[in-house]
Structures are given as C-alpha cells and as structure tokens.
C-alpha cells in the first residue's frame, strides 16, 4: 500500500516532536517501528557541517526516513510509526506538548484513512480472488464437459466394434479415463503372481483399493466369472474390494448368489451406469461408487442402478 506524502510527513513529525531526548526516541519510537539501531544511531550524533552543533530531531528525521526508504520493508516501518503516534499518550516526553498532540491527531486521521483504503483494497482483492476462482471453475467445468463428451463418443464407437478382444481392451482404457476425469486415482492393468493373474485395473477411494474387472461380451456375465474375480479380490488384502463392470449385464442369479457370500466385497456396474455417467455430466462417479458400496453394506445388494441412485439424489 502506498502511504503517500502525508504518511511520510506524519512519520517525520513523529520522530521530530513526540520525544525530546534522542536516545529515548530511539527506544520508544524507532526501534519499535522496526528501524535497526545501526541505521539511526549514527545520525543521532551527527553534527551540522556549518555550525558544528548536533543535528536537531527535525533535521535527522528526514535523514532517517531517507535511509528507511532504501529498505524493502519501508512501507511497513512508516505504517508502524503512524500507529505508534496514533496511540501515543506520553506527551510529557515531548519538548512541545502542543506540537506533539497535533502530530498524534494527524496520525490518527492518516491511520483512519489508511484503514479505509486497506479495507477497500482487501475488498477488491477478495472480489478479484472470487472472480479468478469462478473463472477457474468455469474452465474446469468446460474441460470436464469436453472430456465427458469425448468419452461418450468413444463409448458409442465401441458399441459398433466387431472385434470383441480389442473392444474389451479399449473398454479398460475408457474406464480408466473416466475415473481420471472424475479425479479418482487409477491403477492401469497389470499382472501379478508371476503372470498367473491378469488384473484389468484398479482405483483408490476413501482408503480402499478396488480391483476393476471389465467385460463386454454378448453373453451375460455368469457367476463363474464373478467367482474368479472374487478370488482375485480376496487375494488382495483386507482393504480390497471389487468393481465388476459388465456392459451387457449379468444373468439374473448373479446378484442372489453374490449375496450368499459372507464377505460382501464386489459391487456391480453395467453399461447403462457407465453411459449415464458420461452423458449426464451431473453424476459424481466417486459418490455413485460410494453409494453402491453403501447399498451393498446396508442392503446386501451388490447392484445399485444409476436411476435408483439419481432418484435418491433428487
């Protein structure tokens, strides 16, 4: 903040009028304001070249200020001097009490103006900060919209693909990109146990690790496929769960048989879930997955469809 000419003038008057004895002035004004003793101390004993007499406080005040102006904290020091003067009550230390009181009154006026200006500047900074945050949010929303639209195009293109194996591979990539778009940490496909197990991928959510299995076949997923996936999840540790994505869905006995497992560790997602996440752009995938987990935990149901989820969000 620029304190201006008036601020500097009050700082000079503060040094010149409030305390008569120079050493006491240094202890009560200059040092508390943040001016180092090595800066002002030599000036206290400097003599006038023409008369040989020690410089008066009015003579050394602008010299001190000139040295202070060379410092990066110049504005802070001037502000400190004005604050000290504005709250000053030890008028018995002044050579001229009336001049000292006039300086204090002027300091209070300047300080009041400074505080008004600071409040205005703070309001302007806050407004600018809010405008910047709003701009960033608009950009983020625009990137999210464009990303969702691109992934939706990829999904629809996959529905026309005849190469089943390639489609399955691209589905893994599509799912990983969707997780990434929604800010969910992703593990891409990997093998383990000396290559004996192929894991399609995984995510981390709320401290839990989810193995992901992707299927896009004409036949509905059956319980044997789920049992194999369940084995992978169980071999992954106590903080592991499974997300089984089957675009075409699963046979009707799959949910019932999954419910018989004492450890409820697998949630189901179908193609309609995924496409709605991409097309609506209003579904928080993180929240949707956690809602599926809650549905599994409390209702023991491994599948919570997108429409039922949205009904409870309304």
VEXDREN-2710 file (C-alpha; in Angstrom, 1 decimal):
% VEXDREN-2710
k/r/px/py/pz
1/UNK/0.0/0.0/0.0
2/UNK/1.3/3.5/-0.9
3/UNK/1.2/5.7/2.2
4/UNK/1.8/8.8/0.1
5/UNK/3.3/12.2/1.1
6/UNK/1.1/12.7/4.1
7/UNK/2.1/9.4/5.6
8/UNK/5.8/10.3/5.2
9/UNK/5.2/13.7/6.7
10/UNK/3.5/12.3/9.7
11/UNK/6.4/9.8/10.2
12/UNK/8.8/12.7/10.1
13/UNK/6.7/14.7/12.6
14/UNK/6.5/11.7/14.9
15/UNK/10.3/11.5/15.0
16/UNK/10.7/15.2/15.4
17/UNK/8.1/16.0/18.1
18/UNK/7.0/13.2/20.3
19/UNK/10.1/12.5/22.3
20/UNK/12.6/15.2/23.2
21/UNK/15.6/13.0/24.2
22/UNK/17.2/11.3/21.2
23/UNK/18.1/8.0/22.9
24/UNK/14.7/7.7/24.4
25/UNK/13.2/8.5/21.0
26/UNK/15.2/5.6/19.6
27/UNK/14.0/3.2/22.3
28/UNK/10.3/4.2/22.2
29/UNK/9.7/5.1/18.5
30/UNK/12.4/4.0/16.1
31/UNK/13.2/0.5/17.3
32/UNK/9.6/-0.5/18.0
33/UNK/8.7/0.7/14.4
34/UNK/11.3/-1.8/13.1
35/UNK/14.2/0.6/12.3
36/UNK/17.5/-1.1/13.2
37/UNK/19.7/0.8/15.7
38/UNK/22.7/0.6/13.3
39/UNK/20.6/2.6/10.8
40/UNK/19.6/5.5/13.0
41/UNK/22.2/5.5/15.8
42/UNK/25.0/7.3/13.8
43/UNK/22.5/10.0/12.8
44/UNK/21.7/10.8/16.4
45/UNK/25.2/12.2/16.9
46/UNK/25.8/13.7/13.5
47/UNK/26.8/17.4/13.6
48/UNK/25.8/20.3/11.3
49/UNK/28.6/21.0/8.9
50/UNK/28.2/24.8/9.2
51/UNK/27.6/25.2/12.9
52/UNK/29.3/22.1/14.3
53/UNK/26.3/21.6/16.6
54/UNK/24.5/18.2/16.8
55/UNK/21.6/17.9/14.3
56/UNK/18.2/18.5/15.8
57/UNK/15.5/15.8/15.7
58/UNK/13.8/17.8/12.9
59/UNK/17.0/17.7/10.9
60/UNK/17.7/14.0/11.4
61/UNK/14.1/12.8/10.9
62/UNK/14.1/13.2/7.1
63/UNK/17.7/11.6/7.1
64/UNK/16.4/8.6/9.0
65/UNK/13.4/8.3/6.6
66/UNK/15.7/8.5/3.6
67/UNK/17.7/5.5/4.9
68/UNK/14.5/3.7/5.7
69/UNK/13.3/4.2/2.1
70/UNK/16.1/2.1/0.9
71/UNK/14.7/-0.9/2.7
72/UNK/12.2/-3.4/1.3
73/UNK/10.0/-3.1/4.4
74/UNK/9.9/0.7/4.1
75/UNK/6.1/0.8/3.9
76/UNK/5.7/-1.4/7.0
77/UNK/8.0/0.8/9.0
78/UNK/6.2/4.0/8.1
79/UNK/2.9/2.3/8.9
80/UNK/4.3/1.3/12.3
81/UNK/5.5/4.8/13.1
82/UNK/2.0/6.2/12.3
83/UNK/0.3/3.5/14.5
84/UNK/2.7/4.3/17.4
85/UNK/1.9/8.0/17.0
86/UNK/-1.8/7.4/16.8
87/UNK/-1.9/5.6/20.1
88/UNK/0.7/7.9/21.8
89/UNK/-0.2/9.3/25.3
90/UNK/3.2/10.1/26.8
91/UNK/3.1/13.8/26.0
92/UNK/5.3/14.7/29.0
93/UNK/8.3/13.3/26.9
94/UNK/7.9/16.0/24.2
95/UNK/9.6/19.3/24.2
96/UNK/6.4/21.0/22.9
97/UNK/3.3/19.2/24.1
98/UNK/1.0/21.1/21.7
99/UNK/3.1/20.1/18.7
100/UNK/3.1/16.5/19.9
101/UNK/-0.7/16.5/20.3
102/UNK/-1.1/17.9/16.9
103/UNK/1.1/15.2/15.5
104/UNK/-0.9/12.5/17.3
105/UNK/-4.1/13.9/16.0
106/UNK/-2.8/14.0/12.4
107/UNK/-1.5/10.4/12.8
108/UNK/-5.0/9.3/13.9
109/UNK/-6.5/10.9/10.8
110/UNK/-4.0/9.3/8.5
111/UNK/-4.3/5.9/10.2
112/UNK/-8.1/6.1/9.7
113/UNK/-7.6/6.9/6.0
114/UNK/-5.2/4.1/5.7
115/UNK/-7.6/1.6/7.3
116/UNK/-10.4/2.7/4.9
117/UNK/-8.0/2.3/2.0
118/UNK/-6.8/-1.1/3.2
119/UNK/-10.4/-2.3/3.7
120/UNK/-11.2/-1.1/0.1
121/UNK/-8.1/-2.8/-1.3
122/UNK/-8.9/-6.0/0.7
123/UNK/-12.4/-6.0/-0.7
124/UNK/-11.1/-5.5/-4.2
125/UNK/-8.6/-8.4/-3.7
126/UNK/-11.4/-10.6/-2.4
127/UNK/-13.5/-9.7/-5.4
128/UNK/-10.6/-10.4/-7.8
129/UNK/-10.0/-13.7/-6.0
130/UNK/-13.6/-14.8/-6.3
131/UNK/-13.6/-13.8/-10.0
132/UNK/-10.5/-15.9/-10.5
133/UNK/-12.0/-18.9/-8.7
134/UNK/-15.1/-18.5/-10.7
135/UNK/-13.1/-18.4/-13.9
136/UNK/-11.1/-21.5/-12.9
137/UNK/-14.4/-23.3/-12.0
138/UNK/-15.8/-22.4/-15.5
139/UNK/-12.7/-23.7/-17.1
140/UNK/-12.7/-26.9/-15.0
141/UNK/-16.4/-27.4/-15.9
142/UNK/-15.7/-26.8/-19.6
143/UNK/-12.8/-29.3/-19.6
144/UNK/-15.0/-31.8/-17.7
145/UNK/-17.8/-31.4/-20.2
146/UNK/-15.5/-31.8/-23.2
147/UNK/-13.8/-34.8/-21.6
148/UNK/-17.2/-36.4/-20.9
149/UNK/-18.4/-35.8/-24.5
150/UNK/-15.2/-37.3/-25.9
151/UNK/-15.5/-40.4/-23.7
152/UNK/-19.2/-40.7/-24.7
153/UNK/-18.2/-40.7/-28.3
154/UNK/-15.6/-43.4/-27.6
155/UNK/-18.2/-45.5/-25.8
156/UNK/-20.7/-45.2/-28.7
157/UNK/-17.9/-46.1/-31.1
158/UNK/-17.2/-49.2/-29.1
159/UNK/-20.8/-50.4/-29.5
160/UNK/-20.2/-50.6/-33.2
161/UNK/-16.9/-52.5/-33.0
162/UNK/-16.9/-56.1/-34.0
163/UNK/-13.5/-57.1/-32.7
164/UNK/-14.5/-58.3/-29.2
165/UNK/-11.0/-58.6/-27.8
166/UNK/-10.0/-55.1/-29.0
167/UNK/-13.2/-53.7/-27.6
168/UNK/-12.5/-55.2/-24.2
169/UNK/-9.0/-53.7/-24.2
170/UNK/-10.4/-50.3/-25.2
171/UNK/-13.1/-50.6/-22.5
172/UNK/-10.4/-50.8/-19.9
173/UNK/-8.8/-47.6/-21.3
174/UNK/-12.2/-45.9/-21.4
175/UNK/-13.0/-46.8/-17.8
176/UNK/-9.6/-45.6/-16.6
177/UNK/-10.0/-42.3/-18.5
178/UNK/-13.5/-41.9/-16.8
179/UNK/-12.0/-42.5/-13.4
180/UNK/-9.3/-40.0/-14.1
181/UNK/-11.8/-37.4/-15.4
182/UNK/-13.6/-37.7/-12.1
183/UNK/-10.4/-37.3/-10.1
184/UNK/-10.2/-40.9/-8.9
185/UNK/-6.7/-42.3/-8.6
186/UNK/-6.2/-45.1/-11.2
187/UNK/-4.1/-48.2/-11.5
188/UNK/-3.8/-49.4/-15.0
189/UNK/-4.0/-53.1/-16.0
190/UNK/-1.2/-55.3/-14.6
191/UNK/-0.2/-58.9/-13.9
192/UNK/0.8/-60.5/-10.6
193/UNK/1.8/-63.8/-9.1
194/UNK/4.4/-64.4/-11.8
195/UNK/2.0/-63.6/-14.5
196/UNK/-0.7/-66.0/-13.3
197/UNK/-3.2/-63.3/-12.7
198/UNK/-4.2/-60.5/-15.1
199/UNK/-5.9/-57.5/-13.4
200/UNK/-7.8/-55.1/-15.6
201/UNK/-7.0/-52.2/-13.4
202/UNK/-8.0/-50.6/-10.1
203/UNK/-8.8/-47.4/-8.2
204/UNK/-8.2/-46.0/-4.7
205/UNK/-11.3/-44.5/-3.0
206/UNK/-11.7/-43.5/0.6
207/UNK/-8.7/-45.5/1.7
208/UNK/-10.0/-48.7/0.0
209/UNK/-8.4/-50.4/-3.0
210/UNK/-10.8/-51.5/-5.7
211/UNK/-9.8/-54.1/-8.3
212/UNK/-11.7/-53.5/-11.6
213/UNK/-12.9/-56.2/-14.0
214/UNK/-14.3/-55.1/-17.4
215/UNK/-16.4/-57.3/-19.6
216/UNK/-18.1/-56.5/-22.9
217/UNK/-19.4/-59.7/-24.3
218/UNK/-22.7/-60.6/-26.0
219/UNK/-23.4/-63.2/-23.3
220/UNK/-24.4/-62.1/-19.8
221/UNK/-21.8/-62.4/-17.2
222/UNK/-22.3/-65.6/-15.1
223/UNK/-21.4/-66.5/-11.5
224/UNK/-18.3/-68.4/-12.6
225/UNK/-16.8/-65.2/-13.9
226/UNK/-17.7/-63.4/-10.6
227/UNK/-16.2/-66.3/-8.6
228/UNK/-12.9/-65.9/-10.4
229/UNK/-12.9/-62.2/-9.8
230/UNK/-13.9/-62.7/-6.2
231/UNK/-10.8/-64.9/-5.7
232/UNK/-8.6/-62.1/-7.1
233/UNK/-10.2/-59.6/-4.6
234/UNK/-9.7/-62.0/-1.7
235/UNK/-6.0/-62.4/-2.5
236/UNK/-5.6/-58.7/-2.5
237/UNK/-5.8/-57.9/1.2
238/UNK/-8.3/-56.7/3.8
239/UNK/-8.7/-53.2/2.3
240/UNK/-9.6/-54.5/-1.1
241/UNK/-13.0/-54.6/-2.9
242/UNK/-14.0/-55.4/-6.4
243/UNK/-15.8/-53.4/-9.1
244/UNK/-17.2/-55.6/-11.8
245/UNK/-18.2/-53.8/-14.9
246/UNK/-20.2/-55.8/-17.4
247/UNK/-21.6/-53.7/-20.3
248/UNK/-24.3/-56.3/-21.2
249/UNK/-25.1/-57.0/-17.6
250/UNK/-25.2/-60.4/-15.9
251/UNK/-27.5/-63.4/-15.5
252/UNK/-30.3/-63.0/-13.0
253/UNK/-28.9/-65.4/-10.5
254/UNK/-25.6/-63.4/-10.1
255/UNK/-26.8/-60.8/-7.5
256/UNK/-28.6/-63.5/-5.5
257/UNK/-25.5/-65.8/-5.4
258/UNK/-23.2/-62.8/-4.6
259/UNK/-25.4/-62.1/-1.6
260/UNK/-24.7/-65.6/-0.2
261/UNK/-21.0/-64.7/0.2
262/UNK/-20.3/-63.9/3.8
263/UNK/-17.9/-61.2/2.8
264/UNK/-19.6/-58.6/0.7
265/UNK/-16.8/-57.3/-1.4
266/UNK/-18.0/-56.9/-5.0
267/UNK/-20.2/-54.2/-6.5
268/UNK/-21.7/-54.4/-9.9
269/UNK/-21.8/-51.8/-12.7
270/UNK/-23.4/-52.2/-16.1
271/UNK/-23.2/-50.4/-19.4
272/UNK/-26.2/-48.2/-18.7
273/UNK/-24.5/-47.0/-15.5
274/UNK/-21.4/-46.0/-17.4
275/UNK/-23.1/-44.4/-20.3
276/UNK/-25.3/-42.3/-18.0
277/UNK/-22.2/-41.2/-16.0
278/UNK/-20.7/-39.9/-19.3
279/UNK/-23.9/-38.5/-20.9
280/UNK/-25.5/-36.7/-17.9
281/UNK/-22.2/-35.0/-16.8
282/UNK/-24.0/-34.4/-13.5
283/UNK/-23.3/-37.7/-11.8
284/UNK/-20.3/-37.7/-9.4
285/UNK/-18.7/-41.0/-10.1
286/UNK/-17.0/-41.0/-6.8
287/UNK/-20.3/-40.5/-5.0
288/UNK/-22.0/-43.1/-7.2
289/UNK/-19.5/-45.8/-6.4
290/UNK/-19.6/-45.0/-2.7
291/UNK/-23.5/-45.2/-2.9
292/UNK/-23.1/-48.7/-4.5
293/UNK/-20.8/-49.7/-1.6
294/UNK/-23.3/-48.4/1.0
295/UNK/-26.1/-50.3/-0.8
296/UNK/-24.0/-53.4/-0.6
297/UNK/-23.2/-52.8/3.1
298/UNK/-26.7/-52.0/4.4
299/UNK/-29.0/-53.7/1.9
300/UNK/-26.6/-56.5/1.0
301/UNK/-27.4/-55.8/-2.7
302/UNK/-24.3/-55.8/-5.0
303/UNK/-26.0/-53.7/-7.6
304/UNK/-27.4/-50.1/-7.3
305/UNK/-28.5/-48.9/-10.7
306/UNK/-28.0/-45.3/-11.9
307/UNK/-31.7/-44.5/-12.0
308/UNK/-32.3/-45.6/-8.4
309/UNK/-29.2/-43.6/-7.4
310/UNK/-30.4/-40.5/-9.1
311/UNK/-33.9/-40.9/-7.5
312/UNK/-32.4/-40.6/-4.1
313/UNK/-30.2/-37.7/-5.1
314/UNK/-33.3/-35.6/-6.2
END
